[in-house]
Amino acid sequence: MSLPDDLPISQSLAVFFGVTGFEWLTEGRTELFNALAIALASGIAIFIVRRWLHKRQRNEH
């Protein structure tokens, strides 16, 4: 079973590293669970928006 092409893996990783980097710079430590939760939530949101836009474009044609 292959993964769909529209999974936002790179965007989710960017959010994860951005959150952990920001926490490390501001607080001197990172909370990996919080960063992972934020990255997963943003990845799911990006995935849903991409699916919705794809269905919308397909219905217009």
mmCIF file as gemmi writes it, N, C-alpha and C atoms, coordinates in Angstrom:
data_model
loop_
_atom_site.group_PDB
_atom_site.id
_atom_site.type_symbol
_atom_site.label_atom_id
_atom_site.label_alt_id
_atom_site.label_comp_id
_atom_site.label_asym_id
_atom_site.label_entity_id
_atom_site.label_seq_id
_atom_site.pdbx_PDB_ins_code
_atom_site.Cartn_x
_atom_site.Cartn_y
_atom_site.Cartn_z
_atom_site.occupancy
_atom_site.B_iso_or_equiv
_atom_site.pdbx_formal_charge
_atom_site.auth_seq_id
_atom_site.auth_asym_id
_atom_site.pdbx_PDB_model_num
ATOM 1 N N . MET Axp A 1 ? 0.841 -1.177 0 1 0 ? 1 A 1
ATOM 2 C CA . MET Axp A 1 ? 0 0 0 1 0 ? 1 A 1
ATOM 3 C C . MET Axp A 1 ? 0.888 1.242 0 1 0 ? 1 A 1
ATOM 4 N N . SER Axp A 2 ? 0.673 2.101 -0.952 1 0 ? 2 A 1
ATOM 5 C CA . SER Axp A 2 ? 1.482 3.31 -1.041 1 0 ? 2 A 1
ATOM 6 C C . SER Axp A 2 ? 0.753 4.492 -0.408 1 0 ? 2 A 1
ATOM 7 N N . LEU Axp A 3 ? 1.532 5.478 -0.033 1 0 ? 3 A 1
ATOM 8 C CA . LEU Axp A 3 ? 0.975 6.681 0.569 1 0 ? 3 A 1
ATOM 9 C C . LEU Axp A 3 ? 0.459 7.62 -0.512 1 0 ? 3 A 1
ATOM 10 N N . PRO Axp A 4 ? -0.595 8.371 -0.218 1 0 ? 4 A 1
ATOM 11 C CA . PRO Axp A 4 ? -1.077 9.353 -1.193 1 0 ? 4 A 1
ATOM 12 C C . PRO Axp A 4 ? -0.028 10.423 -1.481 1 0 ? 4 A 1
ATOM 13 N N . ASP Axp A 5 ? -0.088 10.993 -2.673 1 0 ? 5 A 1
ATOM 14 C CA . ASP Axp A 5 ? 0.885 12.011 -3.071 1 0 ? 5 A 1
ATOM 15 C C . ASP Axp A 5 ? 0.697 13.333 -2.345 1 0 ? 5 A 1
ATOM 16 N N . ASP Axp A 6 ? -0.489 13.575 -1.808 1 0 ? 6 A 1
ATOM 17 C CA . ASP Axp A 6 ? -0.747 14.879 -1.208 1 0 ? 6 A 1
ATOM 18 C C . ASP Axp A 6 ? -0.57 14.91 0.313 1 0 ? 6 A 1
ATOM 19 N N . LEU Axp A 7 ? 0.155 13.933 0.874 1 0 ? 7 A 1
ATOM 20 C CA . LEU Axp A 7 ? 0.451 13.992 2.303 1 0 ? 7 A 1
ATOM 21 C C . LEU Axp A 7 ? 1.479 15.091 2.567 1 0 ? 7 A 1
ATOM 22 N N . PRO Axp A 8 ? 1.208 15.961 3.521 1 0 ? 8 A 1
ATOM 23 C CA . PRO Axp A 8 ? 2.109 17.093 3.795 1 0 ? 8 A 1
ATOM 24 C C . PRO Axp A 8 ? 3.238 16.728 4.749 1 0 ? 8 A 1
ATOM 25 N N . ILE Axp A 9 ? 4.052 15.773 4.367 1 0 ? 9 A 1
ATOM 26 C CA . ILE Axp A 9 ? 5.12 15.305 5.254 1 0 ? 9 A 1
ATOM 27 C C . ILE Axp A 9 ? 6.174 16.387 5.467 1 0 ? 9 A 1
ATOM 28 N N . SER Axp A 10 ? 6.617 17.01 4.394 1 0 ? 10 A 1
ATOM 29 C CA . SER Axp A 10 ? 7.659 18.023 4.548 1 0 ? 10 A 1
ATOM 30 C C . SER Axp A 10 ? 7.15 19.245 5.31 1 0 ? 10 A 1
ATOM 31 N N . GLN Axp A 11 ? 5.894 19.623 5.097 1 0 ? 11 A 1
ATOM 32 C CA . GLN Axp A 11 ? 5.338 20.761 5.836 1 0 ? 11 A 1
ATOM 33 C C . GLN Axp A 11 ? 5.205 20.429 7.32 1 0 ? 11 A 1
ATOM 34 N N . SER Axp A 12 ? 4.806 19.201 7.631 1 0 ? 12 A 1
ATOM 35 C CA . SER Axp A 12 ? 4.677 18.794 9.032 1 0 ? 12 A 1
ATOM 36 C C . SER Axp A 12 ? 6.038 18.767 9.717 1 0 ? 12 A 1
ATOM 37 N N . LEU Axp A 13 ? 7.047 18.277 9.017 1 0 ? 13 A 1
ATOM 38 C CA . LEU Axp A 13 ? 8.395 18.294 9.589 1 0 ? 13 A 1
ATOM 39 C C . LEU Axp A 13 ? 8.888 19.717 9.801 1 0 ? 13 A 1
ATOM 40 N N . ALA Axp A 14 ? 8.583 20.6 8.871 1 0 ? 14 A 1
ATOM 41 C CA . ALA Axp A 14 ? 8.991 21.999 9.013 1 0 ? 14 A 1
ATOM 42 C C . ALA Axp A 14 ? 8.332 22.63 10.234 1 0 ? 14 A 1
ATOM 43 N N . VAL Axp A 15 ? 7.059 22.344 10.454 1 0 ? 15 A 1
ATOM 44 C CA . VAL Axp A 15 ? 6.371 22.874 11.628 1 0 ? 15 A 1
ATOM 45 C C . VAL Axp A 15 ? 6.982 22.295 12.899 1 0 ? 15 A 1
ATOM 46 N N . PHE Axp A 16 ? 7.265 20.995 12.89 1 0 ? 16 A 1
ATOM 47 C CA . PHE Axp A 16 ? 7.873 20.352 14.064 1 0 ? 16 A 1
ATOM 48 C C . PHE Axp A 16 ? 9.213 20.986 14.411 1 0 ? 16 A 1
ATOM 49 N N . PHE Axp A 17 ? 10.082 21.118 13.423 1 0 ? 17 A 1
ATOM 50 C CA . PHE Axp A 17 ? 11.388 21.717 13.684 1 0 ? 17 A 1
ATOM 51 C C . PHE Axp A 17 ? 11.271 23.2 14.042 1 0 ? 17 A 1
ATOM 52 N N . GLY Axp A 18 ? 10.319 23.881 13.45 1 0 ? 18 A 1
ATOM 53 C CA . GLY Axp A 18 ? 10.116 25.287 13.79 1 0 ? 18 A 1
ATOM 54 C C . GLY Axp A 18 ? 9.67 25.466 15.225 1 0 ? 18 A 1
ATOM 55 N N . VAL Axp A 19 ? 8.718 24.634 15.664 1 0 ? 19 A 1
ATOM 56 C CA . VAL Axp A 19 ? 8.225 24.733 17.042 1 0 ? 19 A 1
ATOM 57 C C . VAL Axp A 19 ? 9.307 24.344 18.037 1 0 ? 19 A 1
ATOM 58 N N . THR Axp A 20 ? 10.017 23.236 17.767 1 0 ? 20 A 1
ATOM 59 C CA . THR Axp A 20 ? 11.072 22.831 18.704 1 0 ? 20 A 1
ATOM 60 C C . THR Axp A 20 ? 12.204 23.853 18.737 1 0 ? 20 A 1
ATOM 61 N N . GLY Axp A 21 ? 12.556 24.4 17.598 1 0 ? 21 A 1
ATOM 62 C CA . GLY Axp A 21 ? 13.598 25.426 17.562 1 0 ? 21 A 1
ATOM 63 C C . GLY Axp A 21 ? 13.192 26.683 18.295 1 0 ? 21 A 1
ATOM 64 N N . PHE Axp A 22 ? 11.945 27.103 18.118 1 0 ? 22 A 1
ATOM 65 C CA . PHE Axp A 22 ? 11.454 28.294 18.804 1 0 ? 22 A 1
ATOM 66 C C . PHE Axp A 22 ? 11.436 28.081 20.314 1 0 ? 22 A 1
ATOM 67 N N . GLU Axp A 23 ? 10.949 26.902 20.744 1 0 ? 23 A 1
ATOM 68 C CA . GLU Axp A 23 ? 10.932 26.616 22.181 1 0 ? 23 A 1
ATOM 69 C C . GLU Axp A 23 ? 12.347 26.566 22.752 1 0 ? 23 A 1
ATOM 70 N N . TRP Axp A 24 ? 13.264 25.987 22.007 1 0 ? 24 A 1
ATOM 71 C CA . TRP Axp A 24 ? 14.64 25.888 22.488 1 0 ? 24 A 1
ATOM 72 C C . TRP Axp A 24 ? 15.266 27.274 22.615 1 0 ? 24 A 1
ATOM 73 N N . LEU Axp A 25 ? 14.986 28.139 21.644 1 0 ? 25 A 1
ATOM 74 C CA . LEU Axp A 25 ? 15.563 29.483 21.697 1 0 ? 25 A 1
ATOM 75 C C . LEU Axp A 25 ? 14.934 30.339 22.79 1 0 ? 25 A 1
ATOM 76 N N . THR Axp A 26 ? 13.628 30.218 23.011 1 0 ? 26 A 1
ATOM 77 C CA . THR Axp A 26 ? 12.965 31.079 23.983 1 0 ? 26 A 1
ATOM 78 C C . THR Axp A 26 ? 13.01 30.537 25.4 1 0 ? 26 A 1
ATOM 79 N N . GLU Axp A 27 ? 12.887 29.209 25.558 1 0 ? 27 A 1
ATOM 80 C CA . GLU Axp A 27 ? 12.813 28.631 26.893 1 0 ? 27 A 1
ATOM 81 C C . GLU Axp A 27 ? 14.067 27.863 27.292 1 0 ? 27 A 1
ATOM 82 N N . GLY Axp A 28 ? 14.929 27.555 26.336 1 0 ? 28 A 1
ATOM 83 C CA . GLY Axp A 28 ? 16.121 26.788 26.634 1 0 ? 28 A 1
ATOM 84 C C . GLY Axp A 28 ? 15.896 25.292 26.681 1 0 ? 28 A 1
ATOM 85 N N . ARG Axp A 29 ? 14.679 24.857 26.423 1 0 ? 29 A 1
ATOM 86 C CA . ARG Axp A 29 ? 14.354 23.43 26.381 1 0 ? 29 A 1
ATOM 87 C C . ARG Axp A 29 ? 13.192 23.239 25.404 1 0 ? 29 A 1
ATOM 88 N N . THR Axp A 30 ? 12.965 21.986 25.03 1 0 ? 30 A 1
ATOM 89 C CA . THR Axp A 30 ? 11.86 21.707 24.114 1 0 ? 30 A 1
ATOM 90 C C . THR Axp A 30 ? 10.92 20.694 24.735 1 0 ? 30 A 1
ATOM 91 N N . GLU Axp A 31 ? 9.673 20.841 24.42 1 0 ? 31 A 1
ATOM 92 C CA . GLU Axp A 31 ? 8.666 19.861 24.802 1 0 ? 31 A 1
ATOM 93 C C . GLU Axp A 31 ? 8.27 19.135 23.527 1 0 ? 31 A 1
ATOM 94 N N . LEU Axp A 32 ? 8.823 17.946 23.341 1 0 ? 32 A 1
ATOM 95 C CA . LEU Axp A 32 ? 8.635 17.221 22.092 1 0 ? 32 A 1
ATOM 96 C C . LEU Axp A 32 ? 7.181 16.829 21.861 1 0 ? 32 A 1
ATOM 97 N N . PHE Axp A 33 ? 6.457 16.507 22.919 1 0 ? 33 A 1
ATOM 98 C CA . PHE Axp A 33 ? 5.059 16.127 22.75 1 0 ? 33 A 1
ATOM 99 C C . PHE Axp A 33 ? 4.234 17.282 22.194 1 0 ? 33 A 1
ATOM 100 N N . ASN Axp A 34 ? 4.449 18.478 22.735 1 0 ? 34 A 1
ATOM 101 C CA . ASN Axp A 34 ? 3.715 19.646 22.232 1 0 ? 34 A 1
ATOM 102 C C . ASN Axp A 34 ? 4.074 19.94 20.78 1 0 ? 34 A 1
ATOM 103 N N . ALA Axp A 35 ? 5.347 19.871 20.451 1 0 ? 35 A 1
ATOM 104 C CA . ALA Axp A 35 ? 5.776 20.123 19.077 1 0 ? 35 A 1
ATOM 105 C C . ALA Axp A 35 ? 5.204 19.078 18.132 1 0 ? 35 A 1
ATOM 106 N N . LEU Axp A 36 ? 5.187 17.821 18.56 1 0 ? 36 A 1
ATOM 107 C CA . LEU Axp A 36 ? 4.628 16.753 17.731 1 0 ? 36 A 1
ATOM 108 C C . LEU Axp A 36 ? 3.13 16.929 17.543 1 0 ? 36 A 1
ATOM 109 N N . ALA Axp A 37 ? 2.438 17.312 18.594 1 0 ? 37 A 1
ATOM 110 C CA . ALA Axp A 37 ? 0.991 17.526 18.492 1 0 ? 37 A 1
ATOM 111 C C . ALA Axp A 37 ? 0.669 18.675 17.54 1 0 ? 37 A 1
ATOM 112 N N . ILE Axp A 38 ? 1.41 19.76 17.624 1 0 ? 38 A 1
ATOM 113 C CA . ILE Axp A 38 ? 1.184 20.897 16.735 1 0 ? 38 A 1
ATOM 114 C C . ILE Axp A 38 ? 1.501 20.524 15.295 1 0 ? 38 A 1
ATOM 115 N N . ALA Axp A 39 ? 2.58 19.787 15.081 1 0 ? 39 A 1
ATOM 116 C CA . ALA Axp A 39 ? 2.951 19.367 13.727 1 0 ? 39 A 1
ATOM 117 C C . ALA Axp A 39 ? 1.907 18.434 13.133 1 0 ? 39 A 1
ATOM 118 N N . LEU Axp A 40 ? 1.405 17.49 13.925 1 0 ? 40 A 1
ATOM 119 C CA . LEU Axp A 40 ? 0.369 16.585 13.427 1 0 ? 40 A 1
ATOM 120 C C . LEU Axp A 40 ? -0.923 17.329 13.123 1 0 ? 40 A 1
ATOM 121 N N . ALA Axp A 41 ? -1.304 18.244 13.983 1 0 ? 41 A 1
ATOM 122 C CA . ALA Axp A 41 ? -2.527 19.016 13.745 1 0 ? 41 A 1
ATOM 123 C C . ALA Axp A 41 ? -2.414 19.86 12.479 1 0 ? 41 A 1
ATOM 124 N N . SER Axp A 42 ? -1.267 20.486 12.287 1 0 ? 42 A 1
ATOM 125 C CA . SER Axp A 42 ? -1.107 21.295 11.072 1 0 ? 42 A 1
ATOM 126 C C . SER Axp A 42 ? -1.038 20.41 9.836 1 0 ? 42 A 1
ATOM 127 N N . GLY Axp A 43 ? -0.409 19.245 9.938 1 0 ? 43 A 1
ATOM 128 C CA . GLY Axp A 43 ? -0.363 18.322 8.809 1 0 ? 43 A 1
ATOM 129 C C . GLY Axp A 43 ? -1.74 17.821 8.426 1 0 ? 43 A 1
ATOM 130 N N . ILE Axp A 44 ? -2.564 17.507 9.42 1 0 ? 44 A 1
ATOM 131 C CA . ILE Axp A 44 ? -3.93 17.066 9.144 1 0 ? 44 A 1
ATOM 132 C C . ILE Axp A 44 ? -4.736 18.19 8.516 1 0 ? 44 A 1
ATOM 133 N N . ALA Axp A 45 ? -4.572 19.407 9.01 1 0 ? 45 A 1
ATOM 134 C CA . ALA Axp A 45 ? -5.288 20.547 8.438 1 0 ? 45 A 1
ATOM 135 C C . ALA Axp A 45 ? -4.878 20.788 6.987 1 0 ? 45 A 1
ATOM 136 N N . ILE Axp A 46 ? -3.598 20.718 6.696 1 0 ? 46 A 1
ATOM 137 C CA . ILE Axp A 46 ? -3.119 20.904 5.319 1 0 ? 46 A 1
ATOM 138 C C . ILE Axp A 46 ? -3.673 19.802 4.425 1 0 ? 46 A 1
ATOM 139 N N . PHE Axp A 47 ? -3.678 18.565 4.905 1 0 ? 47 A 1
ATOM 140 C CA . PHE Axp A 47 ? -4.194 17.436 4.141 1 0 ? 47 A 1
ATOM 141 C C . PHE Axp A 47 ? -5.675 17.621 3.818 1 0 ? 47 A 1
ATOM 142 N N . ILE Axp A 48 ? -6.459 18.048 4.798 1 0 ? 48 A 1
ATOM 143 C CA . ILE Axp A 48 ? -7.896 18.254 4.588 1 0 ? 48 A 1
ATOM 144 C C . ILE Axp A 48 ? -8.145 19.371 3.58 1 0 ? 48 A 1
ATOM 145 N N . VAL Axp A 49 ? -7.417 20.459 3.695 1 0 ? 49 A 1
ATOM 146 C CA . VAL Axp A 49 ? -7.591 21.57 2.755 1 0 ? 49 A 1
ATOM 147 C C . VAL Axp A 49 ? -7.206 21.141 1.341 1 0 ? 49 A 1
ATOM 148 N N . ARG Axp A 50 ? -6.128 20.389 1.198 1 0 ? 50 A 1
ATOM 149 C CA . ARG Axp A 50 ? -5.725 19.915 -0.126 1 0 ? 50 A 1
ATOM 150 C C . ARG Axp A 50 ? -6.785 19.009 -0.736 1 0 ? 50 A 1
ATOM 151 N N . ARG Axp A 51 ? -7.338 18.098 0.053 1 0 ? 51 A 1
ATOM 152 C CA . ARG Axp A 51 ? -8.393 17.218 -0.454 1 0 ? 51 A 1
ATOM 153 C C . ARG Axp A 51 ? -9.618 18.016 -0.865 1 0 ? 51 A 1
ATOM 154 N N . TRP Axp A 52 ? -9.999 18.989 -0.033 1 0 ? 52 A 1
ATOM 155 C CA . TRP Axp A 52 ? -11.173 19.807 -0.331 1 0 ? 52 A 1
ATOM 156 C C . TRP Axp A 52 ? -10.959 20.604 -1.615 1 0 ? 52 A 1
ATOM 157 N N . LEU Axp A 53 ? -9.786 21.211 -1.772 1 0 ? 53 A 1
ATOM 158 C CA . LEU Axp A 53 ? -9.501 21.977 -2.981 1 0 ? 53 A 1
ATOM 159 C C . LEU Axp A 53 ? -9.456 21.08 -4.215 1 0 ? 53 A 1
ATOM 160 N N . HIS Axp A 54 ? -8.918 19.88 -4.073 1 0 ? 54 A 1
ATOM 161 C CA . HIS Axp A 54 ? -8.859 18.948 -5.199 1 0 ? 54 A 1
ATOM 162 C C . HIS Axp A 54 ? -10.259 18.538 -5.642 1 0 ? 54 A 1
ATOM 163 N N . LYS Axp A 55 ? -11.141 18.235 -4.683 1 0 ? 55 A 1
ATOM 164 C CA . LYS Axp A 55 ? -12.523 17.884 -5.02 1 0 ? 55 A 1
ATOM 165 C C . LYS Axp A 55 ? -13.245 19.059 -5.649 1 0 ? 55 A 1
ATOM 166 N N . ARG Axp A 56 ? -12.983 20.245 -5.153 1 0 ? 56 A 1
ATOM 167 C CA . ARG Axp A 56 ? -13.624 21.452 -5.684 1 0 ? 56 A 1
ATOM 168 C C . ARG Axp A 56 ? -13.191 21.714 -7.118 1 0 ? 56 A 1
ATOM 169 N N . GLN Axp A 57 ? -11.896 21.558 -7.409 1 0 ? 57 A 1
ATOM 170 C CA . GLN Axp A 57 ? -11.402 21.762 -8.777 1 0 ? 57 A 1
ATOM 171 C C . GLN Axp A 57 ? -11.937 20.701 -9.716 1 0 ? 57 A 1
ATOM 172 N N . ARG Axp A 58 ? -12.062 19.484 -9.241 1 0 ? 58 A 1
ATOM 173 C CA . ARG Axp A 58 ? -12.566 18.402 -10.083 1 0 ? 58 A 1
ATOM 174 C C . ARG Axp A 58 ? -14.042 18.622 -10.419 1 0 ? 58 A 1
ATOM 175 N N . ASN Axp A 59 ? -14.812 19.176 -9.489 1 0 ? 59 A 1
ATOM 176 C CA . ASN Axp A 59 ? -16.237 19.424 -9.738 1 0 ? 59 A 1
ATOM 177 C C . ASN Axp A 59 ? -16.467 20.593 -10.681 1 0 ? 59 A 1
ATOM 178 N N . GLU Axp A 60 ? -15.517 21.516 -10.767 1 0 ? 60 A 1
ATOM 179 C CA . GLU Axp A 60 ? -15.666 22.667 -11.662 1 0 ? 60 A 1
ATOM 180 C C . GLU Axp A 60 ? -15.486 22.282 -13.119 1 0 ? 60 A 1
ATOM 181 N N . HIS Axp A 61 ? -14.761 21.213 -13.387 1 0 ? 61 A 1
ATOM 182 C CA . HIS Axp A 61 ? -14.505 20.81 -14.777 1 0 ? 61 A 1
ATOM 183 C C . HIS Axp A 61 ? -15.495 19.824 -15.232 1 0 ? 61 A 1
